[in-house]
Amino acid sequence: MDGQFSIFDIRDEAAKPSPSAYRFRRYIGQKVRFGTHVGDNQEHTVTSIERYYTILDDGRWVGTPTTIYPVEKGDYIV
């Protein structure tokens, strides 16, 4: 692909978010849902926060930046 552009060349390297960047602010006690599990309408509670993972319900569930979203709309980072 020498001399050819891909869709990933459009964005500036400095503007790309890190793989561990969440689209919302996380905090202990926050209510979240899974976005990839069809039919999972249960609310889960954030019990621990790590760089890449968000531990839910005392370790019974683990969320990532692409799998969970907040229940409250005001938590999103704009």
Buried (B, 14 or more C-beta within 10 A) or exposed (E): EEEEEEEEEEEEEEEEEEEEEBBBEBEEEBEBBBEEEEEEEEEBBBBEEEEEBBBBEEEEBBBEBEBBBBEEEEBEEE
